[in-house]
Amino acid sequence: MSIRIRTTPLTVVALAAGLALAAVTPALAGTTTTAARPAAASSAQGDPRNVTQRVTDFYGAYIDAVWDTEDPAAGADAKALRSFYLSAPARKKVTAWEKKNHADGILFAQNVPVKWKVAYTGSGMGHATSRVTLTWSDGKHPQVTRIDVQSDLTTRKITDLKPAK
């Protein structure tokens, strides 16, 4: 009888500890996974035949490359992106603008935006035009600039880009 009296309190304590641990573990696991999750669920899709989508892809990849200044490959990546997405005459125009203005001729600025958006604005004579909106700051009244980008409908290459008026 004395053995039974000693094991019952031990069983009750072990059972209580197990129940407490079972109740706390999901809560702790939930806080860990929530912190690792992005703030909002997002999805992306694309179509390599769509010239506006290609402008979006270019600006997204280009901004990523120039944003990561500590990555030794970033400069080479930005140059490769220019070579792939821009026609030769467009690259020449960008280089000339950069020499004259001492700034990035893709972004028309010396720094890197925090957000961007691309919208189709029209087409004609074998070209499509997209408007790139660059957002330079966060907050209630962010600074925004816009760039008009022209793309060839056959090659899908960017043939011209200039600050929007």
C-alpha positions in Angstrom: 0.0 0.0 0.0 2.9 2.4 0.7 4.2 1.9 -2.9 0.8 2.9 -4.3 0.7 6.1 -2.3 4.2 7.1 -3.5 3.6 6.4 -7.2 0.2 8.2 -7.4 1.5 11.7 -6.6 4.5 11.1 -9.0 2.0 10.0 -11.7 -0.1 13.1 -11.2 2.9 15.4 -11.4 4.2 13.7 -14.5 0.8 13.8 -16.1 0.3 17.5 -15.3 3.8 18.3 -16.7 3.0 16.4 -19.9 -0.3 18.2 -20.3 1.3 21.6 -19.7 4.1 20.8 -22.2 1.5 19.6 -24.8 -0.4 22.9 -24.4 2.7 25.2 -24.6 4.5 23.4 -27.5 2.0 24.3 -30.3 2.0 27.9 -29.1 5.8 28.1 -29.1 6.0 26.4 -32.5 3.4 28.9 -33.9 5.4 31.9 -32.9 8.6 30.5 -34.5 6.9 29.8 -37.8 4.9 33.0 -37.9 8.1 35.1 -37.6 9.7 33.2 -40.6 6.6 33.7 -42.8 6.3 36.7 -45.1 3.9 39.4 -44.1 1.5 38.7 -46.9 1.1 35.8 -49.2 2.2 36.6 -52.8 2.4 34.8 -56.1 3.9 35.6 -59.4 3.5 34.4 -62.9 4.8 35.5 -66.3 4.8 35.0 -70.0 8.1 35.5 -72.0 6.1 36.5 -75.0 4.6 39.5 -73.3 6.9 42.6 -73.7 5.4 44.4 -70.7 6.1 41.2 -68.6 9.7 41.3 -69.9 10.1 44.9 -68.9 8.8 43.9 -65.4 11.3 41.0 -65.3 14.2 43.2 -66.4 13.5 45.9 -63.8 12.9 43.4 -61.1 16.2 41.5 -61.8 18.1 44.7 -62.4 17.0 46.4 -59.2 17.8 43.2 -57.3 21.3 43.1 -58.8 22.2 46.8 -58.1 20.5 46.6 -54.6 22.9 43.9 -53.6 26.1 46.0 -53.7 27.9 43.6 -51.3 27.5 40.7 -53.7 30.7 40.5 -55.9 28.6 39.2 -58.8 26.1 42.1 -58.7 27.9 44.3 -61.2 28.4 41.5 -63.7 24.8 40.5 -63.2 23.5 44.0 -64.0 25.7 44.2 -67.1 24.5 40.8 -68.3 20.9 41.9 -67.8 21.5 45.0 -69.8 23.0 42.9 -72.6 20.1 40.5 -72.6 17.2 42.8 -72.3 18.3 46.0 -74.2 19.0 46.4 -77.9 22.5 47.5 -78.8 21.3 51.1 -79.7 19.5 51.3 -76.3 22.6 50.2 -74.5 24.6 52.9 -76.3 22.1 55.6 -75.4 22.1 54.4 -71.7 25.9 54.5 -71.6 26.0 58.0 -73.1 23.4 59.2 -70.6 25.4 57.7 -67.7 28.6 59.4 -68.8 26.9 62.8 -69.0 24.8 62.5 -65.8 27.1 60.3 -63.5 24.1 58.2 -62.6 22.5 54.9 -63.5 20.9 55.2 -67.0 18.4 52.4 -66.3 17.0 53.9 -63.2 17.8 57.6 -64.0 19.2 58.0 -60.5 22.2 57.5 -58.3 20.5 55.3 -55.8 18.2 52.2 -55.9 14.4 52.3 -55.5 12.6 50.3 -52.8 9.7 49.3 -55.1 8.7 49.3 -58.7 5.7 48.7 -60.8 5.3 48.3 -64.6 2.1 49.0 -66.6 1.4 48.7 -70.3 0.6 52.1 -71.9 0.1 51.3 -75.6 1.5 50.0 -78.8 1.9 50.9 -82.4 4.3 50.6 -85.3 5.9 47.4 -84.1 6.6 48.7 -80.5 4.9 48.5 -77.2 5.3 51.1 -74.4 5.4 50.4 -70.7 5.4 52.9 -67.8 7.8 52.0 -65.0 7.0 53.6 -61.7 9.9 53.6 -59.2 9.2 54.3 -55.5 12.2 55.6 -53.7 11.0 55.7 -50.1 8.4 54.2 -47.8 5.9 56.1 -45.7 2.8 58.3 -46.2 4.2 60.4 -49.1 6.8 58.3 -50.9 9.0 59.9 -53.7 8.1 58.4 -57.1 9.6 58.7 -60.6 8.4 57.3 -63.8 10.2 55.9 -66.9 8.7 55.2 -70.3 10.1 52.1 -71.8 9.7 51.1 -75.5 10.1 47.5 -76.6 10.2 45.9 -80.0 7.3 43.6 -80.5 9.3 41.2 -82.6 12.5 40.9 -80.6 11.0 41.9 -77.3 14.1 43.9 -76.6 13.9 47.3 -74.9 14.7 49.8 -77.6 14.3 53.1 -75.7 13.9 54.3 -72.2 13.5 57.9 -71.0 12.1 59.7 -67.9 8.3 60.2 -68.3 7.0 63.7 -68.6 
